[in-house]
């Protein structure tokens, strides 16, 4: 499992935006579909809310990779 830290300089980032920023998906549309299809886990649980607010310490997992939000 590949782990990557994604730095943000805001209070939170939406889940779909996080996955696009991390390079997990090329477009926000692809991220949206993956989330709605139940292919993304947030903090270990399947999440189907693309607008989920991801704050530092939260982790998103998809396609064998884990992306952890951290503050810059």
mmCIF file as gemmi writes it, N, C-alpha and C atoms, coordinates in Angstrom:
data_model
loop_
_atom_site.group_PDB
_atom_site.id
_atom_site.type_symbol
_atom_site.label_atom_id
_atom_site.label_alt_id
_atom_site.label_comp_id
_atom_site.label_asym_id
_atom_site.label_entity_id
_atom_site.label_seq_id
_atom_site.pdbx_PDB_ins_code
_atom_site.Cartn_x
_atom_site.Cartn_y
_atom_site.Cartn_z
_atom_site.occupancy
_atom_site.B_iso_or_equiv
_atom_site.pdbx_formal_charge
_atom_site.auth_seq_id
_atom_site.auth_asym_id
_atom_site.pdbx_PDB_model_num
ATOM 1 N N . UNK Axp A 1 ? 0.861 -1.195 0 1 0 ? 1 A 1
ATOM 2 C CA . UNK Axp A 1 ? 0 0 0 1 0 ? 1 A 1
ATOM 3 C C . UNK Axp A 1 ? 0.892 1.239 0 1 0 ? 1 A 1
ATOM 4 N N . UNK Axp A 2 ? 0.677 2.094 -0.974 1 0 ? 2 A 1
ATOM 5 C CA . UNK Axp A 2 ? 1.435 3.341 -1.087 1 0 ? 2 A 1
ATOM 6 C C . UNK Axp A 2 ? 0.766 4.414 -0.23 1 0 ? 2 A 1
ATOM 7 N N . UNK Axp A 3 ? 1.566 5.107 0.575 1 0 ? 3 A 1
ATOM 8 C CA . UNK Axp A 3 ? 1.023 6.19 1.4 1 0 ? 3 A 1
ATOM 9 C C . UNK Axp A 3 ? 1.636 7.516 0.965 1 0 ? 3 A 1
ATOM 10 N N . UNK Axp A 4 ? 0.798 8.538 0.938 1 0 ? 4 A 1
ATOM 11 C CA . UNK Axp A 4 ? 1.246 9.854 0.512 1 0 ? 4 A 1
ATOM 12 C C . UNK Axp A 4 ? 0.597 10.904 1.393 1 0 ? 4 A 1
ATOM 13 N N . UNK Axp A 5 ? 1.372 11.922 1.774 1 0 ? 5 A 1
ATOM 14 C CA . UNK Axp A 5 ? 0.829 13.027 2.563 1 0 ? 5 A 1
ATOM 15 C C . UNK Axp A 5 ? 0.498 14.173 1.617 1 0 ? 5 A 1
ATOM 16 N N . UNK Axp A 6 ? -0.696 14.723 1.791 1 0 ? 6 A 1
ATOM 17 C CA . UNK Axp A 6 ? -1.151 15.843 0.966 1 0 ? 6 A 1
ATOM 18 C C . UNK Axp A 6 ? -1.312 17.061 1.874 1 0 ? 6 A 1
ATOM 19 N N . UNK Axp A 7 ? -0.505 18.092 1.617 1 0 ? 7 A 1
ATOM 20 C CA . UNK Axp A 7 ? -0.553 19.301 2.444 1 0 ? 7 A 1
ATOM 21 C C . UNK Axp A 7 ? -1.615 20.271 1.928 1 0 ? 7 A 1
ATOM 22 N N . UNK Axp A 8 ? -2.369 20.823 2.865 1 0 ? 8 A 1
ATOM 23 C CA . UNK Axp A 8 ? -3.344 21.86 2.518 1 0 ? 8 A 1
ATOM 24 C C . UNK Axp A 8 ? -3.079 23.082 3.391 1 0 ? 8 A 1
ATOM 25 N N . UNK Axp A 9 ? -3.437 24.256 2.9 1 0 ? 9 A 1
ATOM 26 C CA . UNK Axp A 9 ? -3.251 25.472 3.697 1 0 ? 9 A 1
ATOM 27 C C . UNK Axp A 9 ? -4.592 26.112 4.04 1 0 ? 9 A 1
ATOM 28 N N . UNK Axp A 10 ? -5.639 25.29 3.995 1 0 ? 10 A 1
ATOM 29 C CA . UNK Axp A 10 ? -6.977 25.729 4.386 1 0 ? 10 A 1
ATOM 30 C C . UNK Axp A 10 ? -7.446 24.831 5.525 1 0 ? 10 A 1
ATOM 31 N N . UNK Axp A 11 ? -8.605 25.132 6.09 1 0 ? 11 A 1
ATOM 32 C CA . UNK Axp A 11 ? -9.134 24.342 7.204 1 0 ? 11 A 1
ATOM 33 C C . UNK Axp A 11 ? -9.468 22.922 6.773 1 0 ? 11 A 1
ATOM 34 N N . UNK Axp A 12 ? -9.989 22.786 5.541 1 0 ? 12 A 1
ATOM 35 C CA . UNK Axp A 12 ? -10.369 21.469 5.031 1 0 ? 12 A 1
ATOM 36 C C . UNK Axp A 12 ? -10.301 21.467 3.514 1 0 ? 12 A 1
ATOM 37 N N . UNK Axp A 13 ? -10.403 20.271 2.931 1 0 ? 13 A 1
ATOM 38 C CA . UNK Axp A 13 ? -10.491 20.106 1.478 1 0 ? 13 A 1
ATOM 39 C C . UNK Axp A 13 ? -11.565 19.058 1.227 1 0 ? 13 A 1
ATOM 40 N N . UNK Axp A 14 ? -12.361 19.25 0.187 1 0 ? 14 A 1
ATOM 41 C CA . UNK Axp A 14 ? -13.402 18.264 -0.121 1 0 ? 14 A 1
ATOM 42 C C . UNK Axp A 14 ? -12.75 16.983 -0.623 1 0 ? 14 A 1
ATOM 43 N N . UNK Axp A 15 ? -13.388 15.877 -0.344 1 0 ? 15 A 1
ATOM 44 C CA . UNK Axp A 15 ? -12.845 14.572 -0.701 1 0 ? 15 A 1
ATOM 45 C C . UNK Axp A 15 ? -12.525 14.461 -2.185 1 0 ? 15 A 1
ATOM 46 N N . UNK Axp A 16 ? -13.461 14.881 -3.051 1 0 ? 16 A 1
ATOM 47 C CA . UNK Axp A 16 ? -13.198 14.77 -4.488 1 0 ? 16 A 1
ATOM 48 C C . UNK Axp A 16 ? -12.02 15.642 -4.912 1 0 ? 16 A 1
ATOM 49 N N . UNK Axp A 17 ? -11.897 16.818 -4.311 1 0 ? 17 A 1
ATOM 50 C CA . UNK Axp A 17 ? -10.776 17.708 -4.623 1 0 ? 17 A 1
ATOM 51 C C . UNK Axp A 17 ? -9.453 17.127 -4.132 1 0 ? 17 A 1
ATOM 52 N N . UNK Axp A 18 ? -9.488 16.493 -2.967 1 0 ? 18 A 1
ATOM 53 C CA . UNK Axp A 18 ? -8.288 15.85 -2.427 1 0 ? 18 A 1
ATOM 54 C C . UNK Axp A 18 ? -7.775 14.772 -3.373 1 0 ? 18 A 1
ATOM 55 N N . UNK Axp A 19 ? -8.679 13.926 -3.847 1 0 ? 19 A 1
ATOM 56 C CA . UNK Axp A 19 ? -8.276 12.824 -4.723 1 0 ? 19 A 1
ATOM 57 C C . UNK Axp A 19 ? -7.733 13.332 -6.049 1 0 ? 19 A 1
ATOM 58 N N . UNK Axp A 20 ? -8.302 14.415 -6.549 1 0 ? 20 A 1
ATOM 59 C CA . UNK Axp A 20 ? -7.804 15.009 -7.796 1 0 ? 20 A 1
ATOM 60 C C . UNK Axp A 20 ? -6.435 15.642 -7.552 1 0 ? 20 A 1
ATOM 61 N N . UNK Axp A 21 ? -6.289 16.387 -6.459 1 0 ? 21 A 1
ATOM 62 C CA . UNK Axp A 21 ? -5.019 17.027 -6.115 1 0 ? 21 A 1
ATOM 63 C C . UNK Axp A 21 ? -3.917 15.988 -5.923 1 0 ? 21 A 1
ATOM 64 N N . UNK Axp A 22 ? -4.265 14.869 -5.314 1 0 ? 22 A 1
ATOM 65 C CA . UNK Axp A 22 ? -3.281 13.817 -5.047 1 0 ? 22 A 1
ATOM 66 C C . UNK Axp A 22 ? -2.883 13.063 -6.306 1 0 ? 22 A 1
ATOM 67 N N . UNK Axp A 23 ? -3.648 13.219 -7.372 1 0 ? 23 A 1
ATOM 68 C CA . UNK Axp A 23 ? -3.35 12.515 -8.607 1 0 ? 23 A 1
ATOM 69 C C . UNK Axp A 23 ? -3.957 11.132 -8.685 1 0 ? 23 A 1
ATOM 70 N N . UNK Axp A 24 ? -4.868 10.826 -7.759 1 0 ? 24 A 1
ATOM 71 C CA . UNK Axp A 24 ? -5.535 9.517 -7.777 1 0 ? 24 A 1
ATOM 72 C C . UNK Axp A 24 ? -6.448 9.414 -8.994 1 0 ? 24 A 1
ATOM 73 N N . UNK Axp A 25 ? -6.989 10.552 -9.416 1 0 ? 25 A 1
ATOM 74 C CA . UNK Axp A 25 ? -7.851 10.615 -10.6 1 0 ? 25 A 1
ATOM 75 C C . UNK Axp A 25 ? -7.463 11.846 -11.403 1 0 ? 25 A 1
ATOM 76 N N . UNK Axp A 26 ? -7.603 11.752 -12.721 1 0 ? 26 A 1
ATOM 77 C CA . UNK Axp A 26 ? -7.227 12.877 -13.58 1 0 ? 26 A 1
ATOM 78 C C . UNK Axp A 26 ? -8.22 14.02 -13.503 1 0 ? 26 A 1
ATOM 79 N N . UNK Axp A 27 ? -9.498 13.688 -13.305 1 0 ? 27 A 1
ATOM 80 C CA . UNK Axp A 27 ? -10.52 14.736 -13.273 1 0 ? 27 A 1
ATOM 81 C C . UNK Axp A 27 ? -11.383 14.604 -12.027 1 0 ? 27 A 1
ATOM 82 N N . UNK Axp A 28 ? -12.041 15.695 -11.693 1 0 ? 28 A 1
ATOM 83 C CA . UNK Axp A 28 ? -12.979 15.667 -10.578 1 0 ? 28 A 1
ATOM 84 C C . UNK Axp A 28 ? -14.142 14.743 -10.872 1 0 ? 28 A 1
ATOM 85 N N . UNK Axp A 29 ? -14.518 14.628 -12.144 1 0 ? 29 A 1
ATOM 86 C CA . UNK Axp A 29 ? -15.614 13.746 -12.541 1 0 ? 29 A 1
ATOM 87 C C . UNK Axp A 29 ? -15.292 12.286 -12.262 1 0 ? 29 A 1
ATOM 88 N N . UNK Axp A 30 ? -14.052 11.888 -12.547 1 0 ? 30 A 1
ATOM 89 C CA . UNK Axp A 30 ? -13.634 10.513 -12.258 1 0 ? 30 A 1
ATOM 90 C C . UNK Axp A 30 ? -13.655 10.256 -10.76 1 0 ? 30 A 1
ATOM 91 N N . UNK Axp A 31 ? -13.201 11.23 -9.985 1 0 ? 31 A 1
ATOM 92 C CA . UNK Axp A 31 ? -13.199 11.095 -8.523 1 0 ? 31 A 1
ATOM 93 C C . UNK Axp A 31 ? -14.632 10.971 -8.009 1 0 ? 31 A 1
ATOM 94 N N . UNK Axp A 32 ? -15.525 11.79 -8.554 1 0 ? 32 A 1
ATOM 95 C CA . UNK Axp A 32 ? -16.938 11.77 -8.153 1 0 ? 32 A 1
ATOM 96 C C . UNK Axp A 32 ? -17.549 10.387 -8.379 1 0 ? 32 A 1
ATOM 97 N N . UNK Axp A 33 ? -17.294 9.811 -9.543 1 0 ? 33 A 1
ATOM 98 C CA . UNK Axp A 33 ? -17.852 8.492 -9.866 1 0 ? 33 A 1
ATOM 99 C C . UNK Axp A 33 ? -17.297 7.423 -8.934 1 0 ? 33 A 1
ATOM 100 N N . UNK Axp A 34 ? -15.996 7.455 -8.691 1 0 ? 34 A 1
ATOM 101 C CA . UNK Axp A 34 ? -15.375 6.463 -7.798 1 0 ? 34 A 1
ATOM 102 C C . UNK Axp A 34 ? -15.955 6.555 -6.393 1 0 ? 34 A 1
ATOM 103 N N . UNK Axp A 35 ? -16.171 7.789 -5.928 1 0 ? 35 A 1
ATOM 104 C CA . UNK Axp A 35 ? -16.731 7.995 -4.587 1 0 ? 35 A 1
ATOM 105 C C . UNK Axp A 35 ? -18.168 7.482 -4.549 1 0 ? 35 A 1
ATOM 106 N N . UNK Axp A 36 ? -18.978 7.865 -5.526 1 0 ? 36 A 1
ATOM 107 C CA . UNK Axp A 36 ? -20.383 7.447 -5.552 1 0 ? 36 A 1
ATOM 108 C C . UNK Axp A 36 ? -20.535 5.934 -5.697 1 0 ? 36 A 1
ATOM 109 N N . UNK Axp A 37 ? -19.559 5.286 -6.356 1 0 ? 37 A 1
ATOM 110 C CA . UNK Axp A 37 ? -19.605 3.834 -6.535 1 0 ? 37 A 1
ATOM 111 C C . UNK Axp A 37 ? -19.094 3.069 -5.312 1 0 ? 37 A 1
ATOM 112 N N . UNK Axp A 38 ? -18.668 3.805 -4.269 1 0 ? 38 A 1
ATOM 113 C CA . UNK Axp A 38 ? -18.208 3.146 -3.043 1 0 ? 38 A 1
ATOM 114 C C . UNK Axp A 38 ? -16.794 2.617 -3.119 1 0 ? 38 A 1
ATOM 115 N N . UNK Axp A 39 ? -15.971 3.199 -4.001 1 0 ? 39 A 1
ATOM 116 C CA . UNK Axp A 39 ? -14.599 2.735 -4.17 1 0 ? 39 A 1
ATOM 117 C C . UNK Axp A 39 ? -13.575 3.526 -3.358 1 0 ? 39 A 1
ATOM 118 N N . UNK Axp A 40 ? -14.055 4.383 -2.45 1 0 ? 40 A 1
ATOM 119 C CA . UNK Axp A 40 ? -13.157 5.212 -1.652 1 0 ? 40 A 1
ATOM 120 C C . UNK Axp A 40 ? -13.494 5.022 -0.173 1 0 ? 40 A 1
ATOM 121 N N . UNK Axp A 41 ? -12.45 4.84 0.625 1 0 ? 41 A 1
ATOM 122 C CA . UNK Axp A 41 ? -12.62 4.74 2.078 1 0 ? 41 A 1
ATOM 123 C C . UNK Axp A 41 ? -12.037 5.99 2.727 1 0 ? 41 A 1
ATOM 124 N N . UNK Axp A 42 ? -12.734 6.484 3.739 1 0 ? 42 A 1
ATOM 125 C CA . UNK Axp A 42 ? -12.244 7.612 4.526 1 0 ? 42 A 1
ATOM 126 C C . UNK Axp A 42 ? -12.103 7.115 5.958 1 0 ? 42 A 1
ATOM 127 N N . UNK Axp A 43 ? -10.886 7.221 6.465 1 0 ? 43 A 1
ATOM 128 C CA . UNK Axp A 43 ? -10.59 6.75 7.825 1 0 ? 43 A 1
ATOM 129 C C . UNK Axp A 43 ? -11.088 5.318 8.028 1 0 ? 43 A 1
ATOM 130 N N . UNK Axp A 44 ? -10.922 4.479 6.996 1 0 ? 44 A 1
ATOM 131 C CA . UNK Axp A 44 ? -11.237 3.062 7.102 1 0 ? 44 A 1
ATOM 132 C C . UNK Axp A 44 ? -12.657 2.661 6.749 1 0 ? 44 A 1
ATOM 133 N N . UNK Axp A 45 ? -13.538 3.626 6.509 1 0 ? 45 A 1
ATOM 134 C CA . UNK Axp A 45 ? -14.926 3.301 6.195 1 0 ? 45 A 1
ATOM 135 C C . UNK Axp A 45 ? -15.301 3.825 4.808 1 0 ? 45 A 1
ATOM 136 N N . UNK Axp A 46 ? -16.103 3.057 4.076 1 0 ? 46 A 1
ATOM 137 C CA . UNK Axp A 46 ? -16.54 3.479 2.747 1 0 ? 46 A 1
ATOM 138 C C . UNK Axp A 46 ? -17.299 4.8 2.863 1 0 ? 46 A 1
ATOM 139 N N . UNK Axp A 47 ? -16.957 5.731 1.994 1 0 ? 47 A 1
ATOM 140 C CA . UNK Axp A 47 ? -17.601 7.048 1.998 1 0 ? 47 A 1
ATOM 141 C C . UNK Axp A 47 ? -18.132 7.33 0.597 1 0 ? 47 A 1
ATOM 142 N N . UNK Axp A 48 ? -19.403 7.697 0.506 1 0 ? 48 A 1
ATOM 143 C CA . UNK Axp A 48 ? -19.997 8.025 -0.794 1 0 ? 48 A 1
ATOM 144 C C . UNK Axp A 48 ? -20.354 9.508 -0.895 1 0 ? 48 A 1
ATOM 145 N N . UNK Axp A 49 ? -19.845 10.324 0.021 1 0 ? 49 A 1
ATOM 146 C CA . UNK Axp A 49 ? -20.11 11.773 -0.005 1 0 ? 49 A 1
ATOM 147 C C . UNK Axp A 49 ? -18.901 12.485 -0.61 1 0 ? 49 A 1
ATOM 148 N N . UNK Axp A 50 ? -19.041 12.941 -1.862 1 0 ? 50 A 1
ATOM 149 C CA . UNK Axp A 50 ? -17.884 13.562 -2.513 1 0 ? 50 A 1
ATOM 150 C C . UNK Axp A 50 ? -17.514 14.89 -1.868 1 0 ? 50 A 1
ATOM 151 N N . UNK Axp A 51 ? -18.475 15.531 -1.208 1 0 ? 51 A 1
ATOM 152 C CA . UNK Axp A 51 ? -18.204 16.813 -0.555 1 0 ? 51 A 1
ATOM 153 C C . UNK Axp A 51 ? -17.719 16.671 0.876 1 0 ? 51 A 1
ATOM 154 N N . UNK Axp A 52 ? -17.41 15.459 1.302 1 0 ? 52 A 1
ATOM 155 C CA . UNK Axp A 52 ? -16.939 15.209 2.671 1 0 ? 52 A 1
ATOM 156 C C . UNK Axp A 52 ? -15.757 16.118 2.969 1 0 ? 52 A 1
ATOM 157 N N . UNK Axp A 53 ? -15.801 16.8 4.096 1 0 ? 53 A 1
ATOM 158 C CA . UNK Axp A 53 ? -14.719 17.703 4.471 1 0 ? 53 A 1
ATOM 159 C C . UNK Axp A 53 ? -13.579 16.898 5.085 1 0 ? 53 A 1
ATOM 160 N N . UNK Axp A 54 ? -12.441 16.957 4.436 1 0 ? 54 A 1
ATOM 161 C CA . UNK Axp A 54 ? -11.256 16.245 4.896 1 0 ? 54 A 1
ATOM 162 C C . UNK Axp A 54 ? -10.341 17.243 5.599 1 0 ? 54 A 1
ATOM 163 N N . UNK Axp A 55 ? -10.057 16.966 6.856 1 0 ? 55 A 1
ATOM 164 C CA . UNK Axp A 55 ? -9.224 17.857 7.663 1 0 ? 55 A 1
ATOM 165 C C . UNK Axp A 55 ? -7.889 17.166 7.963 1 0 ? 55 A 1
ATOM 166 N N . UNK Axp A 56 ? -6.876 17.939 8.394 1 0 ? 56 A 1
ATOM 167 C CA . UNK Axp A 56 ? -5.586 17.316 8.718 1 0 ? 56 A 1
ATOM 168 C C . UNK Axp A 56 ? -5.769 16.119 9.658 1 0 ? 56 A 1
ATOM 169 N N . UNK Axp A 57 ? -5.117 15.027 9.311 1 0 ? 57 A 1
ATOM 170 C CA . UNK Axp A 57 ? -5.228 13.785 10.08 1 0 ? 57 A 1
ATOM 171 C C . UNK Axp A 57 ? -6.157 12.779 9.429 1 0 ? 57 A 1
ATOM 172 N N . UNK Axp A 58 ? -7.073 13.249 8.557 1 0 ? 58 A 1
ATOM 173 C CA . UNK Axp A 58 ? -7.979 12.337 7.86 1 0 ? 58 A 1
ATOM 174 C C . UNK Axp A 58 ? -7.223 11.612 6.746 1 0 ? 58 A 1
ATOM 175 N N . UNK Axp A 59 ? -7.672 10.389 6.466 1 0 ? 59 A 1
ATOM 176 C CA . UNK Axp A 59 ? -7.028 9.567 5.44 1 0 ? 59 A 1
ATOM 177 C C . UNK Axp A 59 ? -8.065 9.048 4.45 1 0 ? 59 A 1
ATOM 178 N N . UNK Axp A 60 ? -7.732 9.152 3.166 1 0 ? 60 A 1
ATOM 179 C CA . UNK Axp A 60 ? -8.585 8.611 2.098 1 0 ? 60 A 1
ATOM 180 C C . UNK Axp A 60 ? -7.819 7.479 1.425 1 0 ? 60 A 1
ATOM 181 N N . UNK Axp A 61 ? -8.521 6.405 1.114 1 0 ? 61 A 1
ATOM 182 C CA . UNK Axp A 61 ? -7.884 5.24 0.489 1 0 ? 61 A 1
ATOM 183 C C . UNK Axp A 61 ? -8.648 4.846 -0.767 1 0 ? 61 A 1
ATOM 184 N N . UNK Axp A 62 ? -7.913 4.649 -1.853 1 0 ? 62 A 1
ATOM 185 C CA . UNK Axp A 62 ? -8.501 4.167 -3.101 1 0 ? 62 A 1
ATOM 186 C C . UNK Axp A 62 ? -7.401 3.572 -3.973 1 0 ? 62 A 1
ATOM 187 N N . UNK Axp A 63 ? -7.721 2.53 -4.687 1 0 ? 63 A 1
ATOM 188 C CA . UNK Axp A 63 ? -6.799 1.944 -5.649 1 0 ? 63 A 1
ATOM 189 C C . UNK Axp A 63 ? -5.44 1.558 -5.113 1 0 ? 63 A 1
ATOM 190 N N . UNK Axp A 64 ? -5.369 1.085 -3.877 1 0 ? 64 A 1
ATOM 191 C CA . UNK Axp A 64 ? -4.087 0.657 -3.32 1 0 ? 64 A 1
ATOM 192 C C . UNK Axp A 64 ? -3.228 1.78 -2.785 1 0 ? 64 A 1
ATOM 193 N N . UNK Axp A 65 ? -3.765 2.991 -2.721 1 0 ? 65 A 1
ATOM 194 C CA . UNK Axp A 65 ? -3.022 4.128 -2.186 1 0 ? 65 A 1
ATOM 195 C C . UNK Axp A 65 ? -3.796 4.783 -1.058 1 0 ? 65 A 1
ATOM 196 N N . UNK Axp A 66 ? -3.048 5.333 -0.11 1 0 ? 66 A 1
ATOM 197 C CA . UNK Axp A 66 ? -3.642 6.051 1.014 1 0 ? 66 A 1
ATOM 198 C C . UNK Axp A 66 ? -3.117 7.479 0.97 1 0 ? 66 A 1
ATOM 199 N N . UNK Axp A 67 ? -4.024 8.433 1.095 1 0 ? 67 A 1
ATOM 200 C CA . UNK Axp A 67 ? -3.668 9.847 1.078 1 0 ? 67 A 1
ATOM 201 C C . UNK Axp A 67 ? -4.048 10.464 2.416 1 0 ? 67 A 1
ATOM 202 N N . UNK Axp A 68 ? -3.051 10.969 3.137 1 0 ? 68 A 1
ATOM 203 C CA . UNK Axp A 68 ? -3.309 11.574 4.44 1 0 ? 68 A 1
ATOM 204 C C . UNK Axp A 68 ? -3.216 13.09 4.315 1 0 ? 68 A 1
ATOM 205 N N . UNK Axp A 69 ? -4.24 13.758 4.842 1 0 ? 69 A 1
ATOM 206 C CA . UNK Axp A 69 ? -4.267 15.228 4.8 1 0 ? 69 A 1
ATOM 207 C C . UNK Axp A 69 ? -3.412 15.749 5.941 1 0 ? 69 A 1
ATOM 208 N N . UNK Axp A 70 ? -2.541 16.702 5.636 1 0 ? 70 A 1
ATOM 209 C CA . UNK Axp A 70 ? -1.777 17.36 6.692 1 0 ? 70 A 1
ATOM 210 C C . UNK Axp A 70 ? -1.738 18.858 6.401 1 0 ? 70 A 1
ATOM 211 N N . UNK Axp A 71 ? -1.532 19.647 7.437 1 0 ? 71 A 1
ATOM 212 C CA . UNK Axp A 71 ? -1.496 21.099 7.244 1 0 ? 71 A 1
ATOM 213 C C . UNK Axp A 71 ? -0.1 21.51 6.829 1 0 ? 71 A 1
ATOM 214 N N . UNK Axp A 72 ? -0.039 22.535 5.987 1 0 ? 72 A 1
ATOM 215 C CA . UNK Axp A 72 ? 1.264 22.959 5.471 1 0 ? 72 A 1
ATOM 216 C C . UNK Axp A 72 ? 1.938 23.927 6.42 1 0 ? 72 A 1
